[in-house]
Amino acid sequence: MLNTPPLTRDLVLVGGGHAHALVLRQWGMNPLAGARLTVINPGPTAPYTGMLPGHVAGHYGRDTLEIDLMALARFAGARLILSHATAIDREARLIHVEGRGPVAYDAASIDIGITAQMGIEGFAEHATGAKPLNIYAQVWRDFLEAVAKGQKAPEIAVIGGGIAGCELAMAMAFALRGKGVAPKVTVIEAGPQISGMNARARLKIGKAMAGLGVHVRTNARIKRITATHVHLEKQEPVATSLCVGAAGAFPHSWVAQTDLPQENGFIVVDPDLRVSGDPHLFAVGDCAHMPFAPRPKAGVFAVRAAPVLHDNLRAVLTGGRLRRFRPQKSYLKLVSLGGKTALAEKYGFAVAAPLLWRWKDRIDRAFMDKLAHLPIMKAPAPPSDVALSEANEHLEAPLCGGCGAKVGGSVLRGSLKDAGAPDHADVVRAQGDDAAILRQPGGGFQVLSTDHLRAFVEDPVQMTRIAAVHALGDVWAMGAAPQTALSTIILPRMSQALQSRTLHEINSTARHVFGAAGASVVGGHTTMGAELTIGFTVTGTCAQKPITLGGAQAGDVLLLTRPIGTGVILAAHMAGRAPPRVIAQTLAQMEQPQSIAADVLSDAHAMTDVTGFGLAGHVDAMCGASGVRATLWQLEIPVYEGARALSALGIASSLLASNVADVSVDGAHDPLLHDPQTAGGLLAALPLDRAEIALAQLAAQGCHGWVIGTLEKGTGPIKLTQQRMLK
């Protein structure tokens, strides 16, 4: 809204660790007006360490232990950048990020955890660290599947005989036994005994490991690791098909390259969790070193630090008073023993029982429930009196972003029905096509198109990439070479400093995308408004008459270059109901240019890009312009992962009802045919033999294509059949 306070300060959270996840939750419950929040993390989820052994053992599914950072970011009103931080310029207050320009901050916090990557010869090539957890978890899942298929021997070496190493060894042994396989798991410890626990706990854990067939090598010094063995000094080598590093905590290598104050690679912080000597930067969790209260690397301290971090970040941004973090001196250790039993250790006591596992399970699930089931925040009260609407209009539904925010096709056609002939002879009449066509005085043609998108992600860089690819689609669909682009940008209200930062991100991204397509960004227009909107007017040139909707012929097949389903996925994302990986994968696909596909399909009889009116709407437009009728093969139409499941739940774009009403389809009802697409694929009509050549050419260049239907003489509704049918 235009009456809300302008954005004036940038807060950046680097990493999706436990403390930052809790800060996001708390921020969403009480956001700070004027603060723009950004999260930088390599993936859309972050694993919860407490449930990892249970996942490895088979007690929890993958989704159970993953924190949904996308949902948390949306709840907090934050932009989520899916990439790695690579450096920090503290003087300029910039976070350098892999694959994009730097991100500016007024206050920032680092919560990137630790790694278990070890400097042993052969480790990088033949082993995996227990941290980062998401990488190890995937390696383990792949290994377990390979063992079950008889493709790998159940031989595992775990480097490190502390609590983490023993816990993982027991979990892996238990999982292998569950597959009917006799495990050969060896824990390799450099010291004289397993470490990190008292004598009573050590005795009980040793007994539990022996019961699962886990062997321990003590006083074992590793010389090197190969594909088949861990070679030890003065001991027999350990045969292994999987080697896991769990010996200690190691800092991320990029931190060592910064000027941050460090202790053995860990960031030194003051009692208020600020990086020592830096009033604008915080660090928390395993990546931080607390000289005022040294503690082992344990998630419990990050969880306890989260409220203090949240309050202190707000204090820095508002000029308030900072709090001191006082970590507990001792904490209860609950160690999984492979099966559904656990050991509790504190104050020199140790006891093991199934009841303790259930207690641990209850604690872990409560933590994850807090982050998964976000509170419903009170919305502004609706007006008491509302004007009546037409019975067929669903104006109460939240308005989608992207092409889901388009005006319906029937409304647009009604507004254009009285359009007369063009006033200039150099304007080629092609109403309904993707772009206007202009004759060039020296020969050839120029095409002109415009598109803008209401933002559906908070990151201006990602939104610009998608908006640029979306706008270029009209030019590519007509067989033209992109020439120039003009930007149309609406920024939410923000200070001049944030305007400058945001426009730099948008403009540099636009120049990169259009430059790669052969076009120049030559200007534009920028205003402030209620929300972020990014659009482009694009021109292109071609020597021959551009490809239009009206050239399709009976006997042609329809070739599509991208799946459908972005509308329902974005609607689910807005509602907080889409799996994070589904969203991330879809957005990544939407960012990809289609210049290669356009070149391959440059001799198509007719072509368009599938956007707001859905696949059925664009097929219908091609049929109407060409005087043919289409048959679509439902099982051949590619669909984005997760889209069909979300559609089955009744989730839909706000434009879906209009699209369904505008186009008739004979056959089984399939809402995805009408789903509005943003940055959708190219839809081409061409002969079958040429389509088969095009598919091979696309595959050879790492692109995709699907033949989804055929055209015949006649008129009438689109026919939908399940199977591929060719005469």
ABEGO torsion letter per residue (X at the ends): XAABBBBABBBBBBEABAAAAAAAAAAAABBBBGBBBBBBBABABBBBAAAAAAAAAGABBAAAABBBAAAAAAAAGBBBBBBBBABBBAAAGBBBBBGBBBBBBABBBBBAEBBABBABBGAAAABBBAOBAAAAAAAAAAAAAAAAAGABBABBBBBEABAAAAAAAAAAAAAAAAAGBBBBBBBBBABABBBGBBAAAAAAAAAAAAAAGBBBBBGBBBABBBAABBBBBGBBBBBBABBBBABEBBBBAAAAABABBBBGGBBBBBAAGBBBGBAABBBBEAABBBAABBBBBBAAAAAAAAAAAAAAAAAAAAGBBBBBBBBBABBBBBBBAGBBBBBBBBGGBBBBBAAAAAAAAAAAAAAAAAAABBBBBBBBBBBABBBBBBAABBAABBBBBEAAABBBAAAAAAAAAABBBBABAABBBBBGBABBBBBBAAEEBBBBBBBBBBBABABAAAAAAAAAAAAAAAAAAAGBBBABBBBBBBBBBBBAAAAAAAAAAAAAAAAAAAAAAGBBBAEEBBBBBABBBBBBBBBBBBABBBBBAAABBBGBBBBBABBBGAAAAAAAAAAGABBAAAAAAAAAAAABBAAAAAAAAAABABBBBBBAAEAAAAAAAAAAAAGBBBBBBAAABBBBBGAAAAAAAGBBBAAAAAAAAABBBBEBBBAAAABBBBGBBBBBBBBAAAAAAAAAAAAAAGBBBBBAEBBBBEBEBBBBBABBBBX
